[in-house]
Amino acid sequence: MTTVGLWLFIVAGTCYSVLCSEDHLRDMDSFISAVEQAEDSNPDLSTLALVRRLRRTAGHEDPLTLHFLGASNIISHTHTSVFNTTLFGFFDKAIHHFVTDRGEERGVVLTQDGTTVAIAPMLLGIEVGLKAKLEGTPPLGMFPLTLAKNLGLSFLSLQDFPPAQRLGPDGCWDNVTHPRVFQLSRVPTLATDALVNGGMDGSILGMDLATLAPSEQPGKLSEVLKGYYNHVLEGHDLGDVSSHISPKRREIAQALLGTLDTQRQVMETLYLVWRLEDTQWIAKDTGVEKAVRDGMLEFVHRYWDCPPIIPRCQWGAAPYRGFPFPLALPLPFLYIHHTYEPDRPCHSFRQCSRNMRAMQRFHQEDRGWADIGYSFVVGSDGYIYEGRGWHHLGTHTRGQNPYGYGVAFIGNFSSSLPSRHALDLVRQNLAKCAVDGGRLQANFTLHGHRQLVDTSCPGDALYSEIRGWENFGVRDCSVL
């Protein structure tokens, strides 16, 4: 083959890559693949220089970023062009965050754990950490750049709305196997769930890099991202995993940032933004402090106290058959189940989603129910899956469905227990989230399924476990 022929073959071959598609896949694996291509093409480019190039490609040169990180063209590299046209176009679309008039959120990707992450704040956190490591200084600007600015501006822009509507929303992908369009569930705020996820991830990864031992050098960007997002949990209790991985982002972020006076940090970030943009007069508004205080209380409740819940559209739920009946909140009871079938815990988003779809088919087609019976279902992958949800009557505990939520652990727990992390998601997070959110009464009673119906559910081992939980109530199969 001639040199020209070989060149044409290579160019043609690359166009089969997802990167050559104008409508490329928007998942973390595709982003990491593009990063690897950039690293392979520029072997002498440092990780910090690459991250700065990515920021420059996306045009993130706002005053706050420049204040903490400087201009993105401050790099020690002789090449005038790091990315070819294909990579430049891919990164421009992958990193630049905005919401279209149709409610599609761009600049976000689907991760292997089923959550959606905005790339920009994640990369800013990594850049702060790399800069601190290189210079031997504290990671200045970590919270302002990853979370505080977006949170503060969102709180202020929606001061007339209840705090719960000043954050979010989440959304769903058109296809979780080949994601291309992420559609938000309602009108967006300036701090969507994906931006918050990306901000938490950026804080975690950036702090990991900033606190490396003096003798340790940062790995490649692709390696950092793979270690955090491309984890395998099969056979492990998530609580025993010592490394920082994405299913644990909420608890890790809370541990890292919870010691900060976050309300004060958000206020200081807003004052700095106004000063840098010469709009400090806005800070005289007396409602700013209250808006930030109320907003941060909602942030802590929503993203740190509440467990991460995978919505119905994300796991591929079929439509409800008929019209759901609303619950009268707050409810007085929480009922614990195990699924029995599937009889094994699930350890990944794909596996847990398949289990959810299988259970829904069984409940709808074999039992003739309107939907999957449970209110919520707990995987061993670090997530809770939405069934009937917070507001709709379930079919989980015969005769008691209007009075409580039915929460099922995926697996057969007659002789073994769910993972400790899965148990804590319900005992420590879901229950507190429900009470603080006005969905469960503060003095709610917890029962195992067998206490109300003639069944072995939730299995001997799990039933023995929950008998030691706070709010457990003693009763047998008598009626309310």
Secondary structure, 3 states (H helix, E strand, C coil): CCHHHHHHHHHHHHCCCHHHCCCCCCEHHHHHHHHHHHHHHCCCCCHHHHHHHHHHHHCCCCHHHHHHHCCCCCCCCCCCCCCCHHHHHHHHHHHCCEECCCCEEECEEECCCCCEEEHHHHHHHHHHHHHHHHHCCCCCCHHHHHHHHHHHHHHHHCCCCCHHHCCCCCEEECCCCCCCCEEECCCCCCCCHHHHHHHHHHHHHHHHHHCCCCCCCCCCHHHHHHHHHCCCCCCCCHHHCCCCCHHHHHHHHHHHHCCCCHHHHHHHHHHHHHHHCCCHHHHHCCCHHHHHHHHHHHHHHHHHHCCCEECHHHHCCCCCCCCCCECCCCEEEEEEEECCCCCCCCCCHHHHHHHHHHHHHHHHHHCCCCCCCCCEEECCCCCEEECCCCCECCCCCCCCHHHEEEEEECCCCCCCCCCHHHHHHHHHHHHHHHHHCCCEEEEEEEEEHHHCCCCCCCCHHHHHHHCCCCCECCCCCCCC
